[in-house]
Amino acid sequence: MGAAYTNPVFLHGWGSECDRSDKVYIEDALIPRFAEDSKVPPEDWEQFVAEFNAAMQENCPSFYLAYITFVVILIAAIVLSLFVIWWLILIAILPIVWLIVRIYCQLNGTINRELDRANKDFFFSYNLTAAIRSIRGKGESIVIEFHPSRLPDDPGERSVA
């Protein structure tokens, strides 16, 4: 008689009632509803409820299995989102980095040109001073002429030794 009450199709239809964490299977208020659907006579309701609850306990997925599955899916979603976010960041930041490097290289080129010019001016003045000392040591007079055609166009670029 008990086998008739634990119809798998019927159990599957009420599978959403399975909640192991709250120990809710079939309570007294639900007995008439379940019994009517399964055509159980009222005198067999208690046996039906006991068999149904036993079948639900066997067929309910473990709470821990559901929890572990949730955690695994959550971790997979986080890893996937980080991977997607990483590529979005790369796509968004690479042009900005390229622009910064480009500006830096242009500024660096300008700075290098200025440093080269300063170094040339320094060595020119150093060599001129050394030449003047060398000539003065011999007691000769020095006349230095700067020809305007050889001077830079910008007065700020002229260096005086």
Steps between C-alpha positions, in 0.01 A plus 500: 500500500792737573646470151189654350550815705858572400438544130821656350297719265305633796819553702658680207197726471534606864880504499509872567360430847832337590692729731732311729624809684154582643383136532188581302355198328130444544346677794151452633365794301622348172381144559159546335654665195759223448252228578243632254755522220617143559150362560592377849202411717483713819561201729841440334624861518741444788666206324511702178664796677761277666590329171500826312731667752735201490511512120563875504791458741655244267444709188591844637840624388736558785516853633879481492498387139284798409725730704818364339344531155404861576852581621661338196269689264566823691878454479477415130291812440750717689796354311322543169400856582856583607626358171249709306572809712876445450459503123271803514757681712774407255292617207416826678842570651735398219412799280547733798836341585602524134407870500696565821805316365472692174484835682788395726711401202433832331581691818800278562623571148463872565674465835780298340546764232519771767748295702712441191498871426591582860780242493635645177485851643674383817778323313537793263538743789727258690725451197501875430596575860778240486624647174497851650698385804746320279554806281519740796762281655717581204448876545306558182187712471170344395230646280185292456259594225148368472361529150124570496451261207621213719290583807161331555188693393347483845680727749397260780708228340823702502754408760771731615830347598 
